[in-house]
Every structure is written in structure tokens, then in C-alpha cells.
């Protein structure tokens, strides 16, 4: 072997050794960063407290909604009646029910107008006799259009009147023509109570869960930023500067270290919210299989949103590295997450298109919403994933350029 070949072999060996050393250094940086974040109590404070708050509020809203629906289904309505009251004794017996209380009034319309009754009726002369003869009979009905209770009373009253009409029309035994069989007997109606379809609750939950997942990233971005901004007081960057690692790779290694912690925060916080859907409350309860499916979707969304939160946190930290302003910058860079969350609260049916899939934060949130609803397409999920990877890569690259300056790194270690 010639001396040139020996030099070439030595150069390859040296380059390979430097690569191995750089990879080992990157793994060490990622490991130290993750351990440092896990040890900080403030890492979990904002995210978990926000998750607990959302879970309590969500469960409270579900319980309140169910209780309100139960009360609304048992509420009784007063019906003011005027006209020929004496000629409608049998009609009153048919009309009265557990939810309709008939009250005789001098002016039914005035009683409804002044809220003394929820709805009203004006009866014609000899109503019982007219019904018995099968005559066409007109009645005036009064209600207040701007009042939900009055509208519900009107609906119940009309249904009750239709039931009386149906029963009277089919009970025609005495009126059957001579030589013909009697008309059918009255229809028997079987009334059964049914529970609200869980899919309705799930569709309502979907947009709220997407919004809350975005807002939860506020604490995640702040904790990631703390890995950069508090490096001066924590003395975390000094040993990293001694490692054989280019500065841009240092930023990437820091991002790799904080990423699993960021995702873990979001998974735990979202898990607290999803646990409320397993409560035995009609306005919330979902089958266990659906809860597990939503949990898996939540993990996928947490990975995507956690990556974006990591990128934003590294970006904010690199801008203010070594200063007390870094954490404040993290809160500022987290504003887009809050904006997207508010958009989902205001526009729960925001369309999922290629354009919205490529918008940072919005793409993964829309995928979570549609995944919970069961309408997520593979194409949209793929576009949202690729867009997320592109945005995170761009943020990490910019962060690496920002901290590549020795002056900024030295400022962070003084």
C-alpha cells in the first residue's frame, strides 16, 4: 500500500470517527435536554392545569346540558282556553295531559300575550257535538313566536289535537253505513323513551376537542422555550458547547430532546379531557370503543401539534437565547395556536380542504376533528402531515441559523 493510499484510508477513518462522535454528541444533547425538561416542575404546570381546567369545564357543561334537557322534557305548560267551554267537556278530558294544563280564561289571546299562559285556544260552539258528528271544526291557537317555551307548548298542543282527531276519525263504529263492516278501531300507540345518539355528542365534541388541543400547546411552547431561555441560570448550554457538534446540529439535537416531552404533555392533557367522555352522563357518554379510538386519534394529533410546538419553542428560544425575554417570546410565538383554537370554537364546521391542510396548526387540528367525526380522508391526512413536517423543518433550520453565532451562545453561558 502506498503512502497516498494510507493517507486516504486514514482520512476516511478520521471522517467516520468524526461522524460517529457527532452522532453520539447529538444523542447526548437530546438526552440531557429531555431529562432537564422532565425535572423542571414548570414544564408540566401550564399544560396539565389547562388540561384539568378544560376537563372540568367540559364535564360540567355535559352534566348541565343533560340536566337541562331532563328538566325541559318534564316541564308543564299552561293552555288558556276561551269560547264555548261548557260544550267541550269531553274535549278537555282528551286534551289534558301530564305536560298540558288547561285553564279557562276570559281572553286566551291576552293571557298568552301577558305571559299568563304559554299557549291558548279559542273553542267554537258545541265542540263535543261537532266532534261526535265528525264535522270539520276550526279552532284558533295562540302562541308567542319569540319564546322557545311557547313554541314547544304549541308543538305539544298541535300533536295532542292531531291525536284527538286521529282517534275520532278511526272510531267510526256507530257511523258506518248500513251493510258495511265497522271502521277500524282506534290505533294503539306504543311510546318508548330512547337515548340520544352518541354520534351527536361526538360530532359536537370533535371541534371542541380540536380547539382545546391547539390551546393546550401554549404551555408546551413555553416549556420548550425554557430550554433555551433559562440556559444561563440552569447552566445547560456550557457542557454542550464542548461537544464535537456543529451549532446547527445542536439546535436539531435540542429539538429532538424536547419533542418527546412536548408530545407527552399533550397526550396526558388530552387524555384528561377524553376521560370525561366515559362518564355516565347522557350529554357526554361514549362507548368504550369510541373513547379508545378518539384516544388514538388524540395521540396522532399530539405528535403533529407537539412537533409544531417544538418548532415554535425552538424558534422563540433561539431568538431570545440567553436572555430573560426568551420565555416571554415563547408566549408570543404560541399566539397562533390560540388563534386557531378560537377559530374552531367560532367555526366548528370549518371546511377541510387542501388549502387548510397546509396551514400550520390548522391542518392537524382539522384532521383530529374529522377523525373524531369519522369523516377524515387519507388524502387530507397525508397533506396535513407533509405540511407539518415541512413547517417544523423550516422552524428548526431557522433556529439553527440563529444560534450558530458564537456571540449569541456565549451570551447564553456568561
Secondary structure, DSSP 4 states (H G I P E B T S, - for coil): --HHHHHHHHHHHHHHHHHHHHHHHHHHHHHHHHHHHHH-THHHHHHHHHHHHHHHHHHHHHHHHHHHHHHHHH--EEEEEEE--GGGHHHHHHH--SSEEEEE-S-HHHHHHTTSSSEEEEE-TTHHHHHHHT-----EEE--TT-HHHHHHHHHHHHHHHHHHHHHHH--TTTSPTTSPPPPPPPP------PPPHHHHHHHHHHHHHHHHHHHHHHHHHHHHHHHHTHHHHT-HHHHHTSS--HHHHHHHHHHHHHHHHHHHHHHHHHHHHHGGGSS-TTT---HHHHHHHHHHHHHHHHHHHHHHHHHHHHHHHHSTTSTTHHHHHHHHTHHHHHHHHHHHH-TT----HHHHTSTTHHHHHHHHHHHHT---HHHHHHHHHHHHHHHHHHHHHHHHHHTSHHHHHHHH-
